[in-house]
Amino acid sequence: MPITLHIPDSVMKELQLPEGEIESRLRIELAIALYQQGTLSLRKACELATINQYQFGEVLGQCGIARHYGLGELAEDVHYARS
């Protein structure tokens, strides 16, 4: 169920981002916030941000946000390492 988010023009004018980067930056910022709150898993946050787990981990590190790392993530990493 895709949704469309309408951002008021007044807010868009205040964003100090190059026009070509607005959508990707907003996706990443939303993914970071939802991941930090525990609302999204790492995998789904990456999907929302449209970047891979390594890139998202880098972004989290730059923001000073600790990565949630539970048994599920460990199992995924072990499975990935073995394949």
LUMZA-989653 format. One record per atom (N, C-alpha, C, O): residue in one letter; x negated, y, z negated. Coordinates in pm, whole numbers, plus 32768, in hexadecimal, padded with zeros to 4 digits. Example, Ala and Ser with C-alpha at 12.3 -4.5 7.8 and 13.67 -1.06 7.14 Angstrom:
<recs>
A7AD97DC77CF4A7B327E3E7CF4A7AD87EB67CF4A7A707EB47CB2S7AFB7F1F7D3CS7AA97F967D36S7AF680037CEDS7AC380727CDC
</recs>
This chain:
<recs>
M7FAD7F8B8000M800080008000M7FA8807D8000M7F8980B17F95P7F7F80AC8073P7F2C8125807AP7F7B81A0804EP7FF481A88064I7F3581FE8010I7F73827C7FEBI7F2682EE802BI7EB082E1804DT7F6A835D8039T7F2A83D6806CT7F2E843D7FFDT7F9784547FC1L7EBE84797FE2L7EB484DE7F7AL7EAD85677FBDL7E548581800DH7F0A85BC7F9CH7F0C86437FD3H7ECB86A17F6FH7EF886AD7EFDI7E6386E47F9CI7E1A87417F47I7E3C87CE7F76I7E2E87EC7FECP7E6888237F1BP7E8E88AA7F43P7E1C88F57F88P7DA788E27F67D7E4089487FE8D7DDC89978030D7D8689E97FD1D7D0E89F97FE6S7DC48A1E7F68S7D798A717F09S7D098A207EC6S7C9E8A557EAAV7D2389A07EACV7CBD894A7E70V7C5389297ED9V7BDC892B7EBBM7C7F890A7F52M7C1F88E97FBDM7BBF895C7FD6M7B4889467FF0K7BF089D67FCFK7B9B8A4B7FE6K7B328A5A7F78K7AC58A8F7F90E7B528A2B7F01E7AF58A377E91E7A8D89C87E8DE7A2689D57E4BL7AA7895A7ED4L7A4588EE7ED9L79C889207F21L79CF894F7F92Q795B89167EDFQ78DF89457F1BQ789588CF7F59Q782688AB7F33L78D888957FBCL78A388228004L78AE883C809AL790C887E80C6P784F880A80E7P785D88158179P78DC87CD81A5P78FD8764816FE792288038206E79A287CC8231E799987388254E79F586ED8235G792F870E8293G7920868382BCG790986228249G791085A9825DE78ED865581D1E78D085FF815EE794285F780FAE793C85A9809BI79AA8646810CI7A13865180A6I7A5685CC8089I7A5E85A48015E7A86858780EFE7ACE850980D6E7A7684A38090E7AA08465802FS79FC849080C1S79A5842A8085S7981844F7FF6S797D83F87F9FR796784CD7FDCR794384F77F54R79B884E77EF4R79A584BE7E82L7A3185087F22L7AA684F77ECCL7AC284647EB0L7AE984407E41R7AAD840E7F14R7ABE837E7EFFR7A5B834C7E97R7A7F82FF7E3EI79DE83777EA2I7976834C7E44I799583807DB8I798A83357D57E79BC83FD7DACE79DA84377D29E7A4F83EF7CE7E7A4C83D67C6FL7AB683CF7D34L7B2883877CFEL7AFE82FA7CD3L7B2682CB7C69A7AAE82B97D26A7A7E82327D04A7A2C82347C84A7A3A81DC7C30I79D582977C75I798382A47BFCI79DC82B47B81I79CB826F7B1DA7A3C830F7B8AA7A9383297B17A7AE382AD7AF0A7AED828D7A7AL7B1B82697B52L7B6D81F27B34L7B1781807B00L7B4381347AAAY7A9E81737B33Y7A42810B7B03Y7A19812A7A73Y7A1780D17A1DQ79F881A87A59Q79CC81CF79D3Q7A3981B7796BQ7A1C819378F9Q7AB681CC7992Q7B2681B57937Q7B4781217927Q7B9480FB78CEG7B0E80CE797CG7B2C803F7977G7BA9801B79C5G7BDC7FAB79B8T7BDB80797A15T7C5380627A64T7C36800F7AE0T7C8B7FC37B0DL7BBD801D7B17L7B947FD27B8DL7B177F827B6FL7ABF7FAF7B26S7B0F7F0C7BA8S7A957EBC7B9FS7A2B7EFB7BF9S7A497F527C4BL79B27ECF7BE9L79457F017C3CL79627EE77CD0L79527F407D23R798E7E6F7CEFR79A97E4B7D7BR7A147EA57DB7R7A047ED67E27K7A807EBC7D6DK7AED7F0F7DA1K7AC77FA37DA5K7AF47FEC7DFDA7A757FCE7D48A7A4580597D4BA79EF806F7DC7A79F780D77E08C799C800D7DE8C794A80157E61C79A380187EDDC798880627F3CE7A0B7FC87EDCE7A677FC57F4EE7AAA804D7F5EE7AB6807F7FCEL7AD6808A7EF0L7B14810D7EF6L7AB081757F26L7AD281CB7F78A7A36816F7EF5A79CF81CF7F1AA799881B77FA6A7953820C7FDET79B581447FDFT798281168061T78E981168068T78AD813E80CBI78AD80E77FFAI781C80D37FF5I7803804B7FB4I785B80127F73N778980177FC7N776A7F937F8FN77477F9E7EFAN7737800B7EC4Q773B7F2A7EB9Q77237F277E28Q769E7F677E03Q76947FA97D9BY76397F557E55Y75B87F937E38Y75C4802B7E3BY7594806F7DE0Q760580607EA3Q761680F17EADQ766A81277E39Q764B81907E01F76D480DE7E15F7728810B7DA7F76DB81097D24F76EA81637CD1G768880A37D12G7634809D7C9BG75D581147C92G75BD814A7C27E75A0813B7D06E754981B17D0BE7596822F7CE2E756482817C95V7610823D7D15V766482B17CF4V768282B17C5EV767A83197C1DL76A5823D7C28L76C182357B98L764782607B48L765382AA7AE6G75D282327B71G755782577B2BG753E82ED7B31G751583297ACDQ7555832A7BA4Q754383BA7BB3Q75A384087B5AQ758384767B2DC761883CE7B42C767D840F7AEDC766C83EC7A5AC76B384207A04G760D83947A3BG75F6836B79B1G76638311797BG767C830F7902I76A582C479D3I7711826C79ACI76DC81DD79A8I76A581AA7A0AA76EE819D7936A76C181127927A771980B6797AA779280C87982R76DA805579B7R77247FF37A06R77617F8C79A9R771E7F587950H77E17F6E79BDH78257F057971H77F37E8179ABH77FA7E6B7A24Y77C17E2D7957Y778A7DB07989Y77B77D3F792EY777E7D2978C3G781D7CF97959G78537C8B790BG78347C05794BG77E67BFC79AAL78727B9E7916L785A7B177948L78877B0879D9L78487AC07A26G78F37B4B79FFG79237B447A8AG78BB7B7A7AEBG78A17B3E7B53E78817BEC7AC8E781A7C277B1EE779D7BCF7B22E775E7BC07B8BL77797B957AB0L77067B3B7AADL771E7AC47B09L76C67A9E7B55A77947A8A7B03A77B47A177B59A77AE7A3E7BEBA777A79F27C3DE77E27AB47C0EE77DC7AE47C99E774B7AF67CC5E77277ACF7D34D76F77B317C6ED766B7B467C92D76217AC37CA4D75D07AB67D00V763B7A627C4CV75FA79DF7C58V7626799B7CD9V75D479627D21H76A679A17CF6H76DB79657D72H769979A77DEBH766F79627E49Y76907A2C7DEAY76537A747E5AY75BF7A4F7E68Y758E7A3B7ED7A757A7A457DF8A74EB7A247DFBA74D279997E32A746D79807E74R752E793E7E17R751D78B37E45R7546789F7ED7R7521783A7F13S758F78FB7F0DS75BE78E97F99S755F79287FFDS757879218075
</recs>
